[in-house]
Amino acid sequence: MRLRIQEDGIRTIVEEGIHKSLTACMQCSKCGGGCAHVDEFDLSPRQVIEYLLDGLDEQVLDSRTIWLCGKNCTGCEAICPVGIPLNEIMATLREEATRRGIEPKFQQPSLIYHKFDHCSKHRREGEEG
């Protein structure tokens, strides 16, 4: 797979937010392979990073994935060989989409998604549940 790396756009906002370059992503797909609700995404987490590197910002912001992935879950970061914090990336993308007036692309997330709101195992230290 060959990426066309763009040097501007949302990628810059995301990288500043996570203090890491998205080029660190090995495109190994472990993040999506270890996700309990990846079947509900229209883009895999790996594809989100690929699209950001390719400068396909609108496709990312218009995706269902950014609204479903990363809510109080750090499972993908735990299995990522380079520790890319996808939950933080998705939060940044949701903020950017909201800032641009883009509405969430789902009717009702799965019960698995809501589980992470109430499960202390998946909450970060100090977060309320």
C-alpha positions, 0 to 999 in steps of 0.5 A: 500500500502506498500513501500520498502524504499531504502536509496540511489539512486536518492531519496537522490539527490531529498531530498537534493534538496527539503530539505524534505524527500519523506517519508513525502508523504502520497500517497493520490493521491491528486497531480494527482487528481488535475492535469489538464494534468495527463492523459498525464503521464505514472506515476502519481506524486504519483507513481513517489514518490513511485518509488523513495522510492522503488529505481526504479530510471531507471523507473522514469528517463525513464518515460514521466511524468518527462518531462511533470510535474512541468513546472512552475506549483505549483498546486499539491504542493498547494493541497498536505497535506504535501506540497511536491514540485513536480515541484522541484522534476520533475526539479531535475529528468529532470536534472538527466536524462539529465546528464545521457543522457536520452532523453525526452519521448514525441513528443509534449506536450499538449497545456495545458502544454504550457499554464503554460509557459505564464500564470502569475498565474502559474509562480513563483514570479520573473520569466519571461514569 
